[in-house]
Amino acid sequence: MVRTRFAPSPTGFLHIGGARTALFNWAYARHHGGKFILRVEDTDVERSTQASVQAILEGMTWLGLDWDEGPFYQMQRLTRYEEIAQQLLRDGHAYWCYASKEELEKMREAQRTKGEKPRYDGRWRDSKETPPAGIKPILRFKNPLDGEVVWNDLVKGEIRIANQELDDLVLMRADGVPTYNFGVVIDDLDMNITHVIRGDDHVNNTPRQINLYQALGADLPEFGHLPMILGHDGERLSKRHGAVSVTQYREDGFLPEAMINYLSRLGWSHGNEEIFTSEQMIEWFALDHISRSPARFDGDKLRWLNQHYLKEADSGRMAALLMPILHQRDCFPDKGGPALRDVIELLRSRTHLLPELADSAVYFYRHVHAHQEHIDQHLTQEARGILKDLLGTFESCEWNAVSLALLLKEAAAKHGVKMGQVGIPLRVAVCGEPQTPAIDRVLELIGREEVMKRLAHSLQ
């Protein structure tokens, strides 16, 4: 059975790159009817926080990336790492290193001076010296000295790295906490992970981990390394490109299905399909469709996708999402005014984000006073005369979009002006702005009493 995992470090929030890695692992497991495991790699004790753990879980839940097992926490597995560390010591695959931090820094500085790559020189690898007093040792792995590590990467193809390029990595720190490369191997073994799909910043870790697997006599999982995500300008993705917390996108008004659709297209494709559901992605997902080239994050494309999903989303669900945002804008559809679902149907095709939709809905629930420039430009003496006539006819006309449209046409004909010279001043007086959806439908939704009240107020 296919078993994949997502193993974030809780030293920050779930960002775009991590979310895509989680998505690809989730989709691969679901495609093959396997299991998706969530593991929290919290051995960086100083930087790991419970707030980050919560943000990661919250972000994955919002995206709909449900996990089958976990979350497992590395700091709850210290006894297991110690057990395997002792096994490696007994089998001659590990040794204690007593070099101090100052000693190691002098070693690296001397190597840099000679133009060499800074690396541990193995001074305690086969040492018979008496360990110095007062120094807590670290446990190092006896990396093979010759040969090479070869694997067929599921994304990048065959990769070869000479063992001479690798030094004896640290397995256990002096405080008994495992390093990343040690902990991840033991976890993946114990959790029976069959496919390790992660960012290509881990390519250099893979040969070290393969050597560890072999020292333990264990079968290797398959490895696949995803290309990095760049900004639209080709630079490494950063906050200015949109590399913020996934939950920030939720707060900014994106829908999770838009985020999933967009993330899936960052380095993976299925023909020319641009818009598809999570179910379709699961059906189509294959690692050989992942590009070897870096993906580029395009915020405008994400907004376009979100607009598509805003148009398609159930109006009841949209109303539930919009209600708290409207409350922040002193609008209370739950206490009166037109049905929020009807307002959403009228406005949804004109906006990209939920807050934009809320902003455009405000004048349906409270009188928004126009800016002075709109008043000066559109509420001229001539326009006021037309609006006074309308105020009188509004009192007794049928209050529906069809009747109102006809009434506005008649007003334009009566005063010898174009429809815009009726509709725009009316919008400014009633809605506070010169551009809205069809004014007959807007008036119908706001309601006769409220429209007349606002119109009378604007004419004073």
JOCORMO-V878781 format. One record per backbone hydrogen bond with DSSP energy under -0.5 kcal/mol. NH is the residue of the N-H (numbers start at 1). CO is the residue of the C=O. If there is no record, write none. Layout:
# JOCORMO-V878781
nh	co
NH	CO
NH	CO
This chain:
# JOCORMO-V878781
nh	co
4	35
6	37
10	8
11	9
15	13
19	15
20	16
21	17
22	18
23	19
24	20
25	21
26	22
27	23
28	24
29	25
30	26
31	27
32	28
33	30
34	29
35	2
37	4
37	35
38	69
39	6
39	37
40	72
41	8
41	39
42	40
45	43
47	44
48	44
49	10
53	49
54	50
55	51
56	52
57	53
58	54
59	55
60	56
61	57
62	58
63	59
64	60
64	61
65	60
66	64
68	36
69	36
71	38
72	38
74	40
76	73
77	74
80	77
81	77
82	78
83	79
84	80
85	81
86	82
87	83
88	84
89	85
90	86
91	87
92	89
93	88
94	88
95	140
97	138
104	100
105	101
106	102
107	103
108	104
109	105
110	106
111	107
112	108
113	109
114	110
115	112
116	111
125	122
135	132
136	134
137	135
138	97
139	172
140	95
140	138
141	169
142	93
143	141
149	161
150	148
151	159
153	151
153	157
154	223
157	153
159	151
161	149
163	147
165	162
166	163
169	167
171	139
172	139
173	177
176	173
179	171
183	179
184	180
185	181
186	182
187	183
188	184
189	185
190	186
191	187
192	189
193	188
194	3
195	3
196	222
197	195
198	196
198	224
200	226
202	199
203	200
205	202
206	202
207	203
209	205
210	206
211	207
212	208
213	209
214	210
215	211
216	212
217	214
218	213
222	194
224	196
226	198
226	224
227	291
230	228
230	295
231	235
234	231
237	229
241	238
242	238
242	239
243	238
244	242
246	14
248	245
249	245
249	246
250	246
251	247
252	248
253	249
253	250
254	249
258	255
259	255
260	256
261	257
262	258
263	259
264	260
265	261
265	262
266	263
267	265
269	289
273	270
276	274
281	277
282	278
283	279
284	280
285	281
289	286
290	287
291	267
295	228
297	230
299	297
302	298
303	299
304	300
305	301
306	302
307	303
308	304
309	305
310	306
311	307
312	308
313	309
318	314
319	315
320	316
321	317
322	318
323	319
324	320
325	321
326	322
327	323
328	324
329	325
329	326
330	327
331	326
335	332
336	333
342	339
343	339
344	340
345	341
346	342
347	343
348	344
350	347
351	348
354	253
357	353
358	354
359	355
360	356
361	357
361	358
362	358
362	359
364	361
365	362
366	362
368	366
369	367
371	432
374	371
375	371
376	372
377	373
378	374
379	374
379	375
380	378
384	380
385	381
386	382
387	383
388	384
389	385
390	386
391	387
392	388
393	389
394	390
395	391
396	393
397	393
400	398
404	400
405	401
406	402
407	403
408	404
409	405
410	406
411	407
412	408
413	409
414	410
415	411
416	412
416	413
417	412
421	418
422	419
423	419
424	420
426	422
427	423
428	424
429	425
430	426
431	427
432	427
432	428
433	427
442	438
443	439
444	440
445	441
446	442
447	443
451	447
452	448
453	449
454	450
455	451
456	452
457	453
458	454
459	455
460	456
460	457
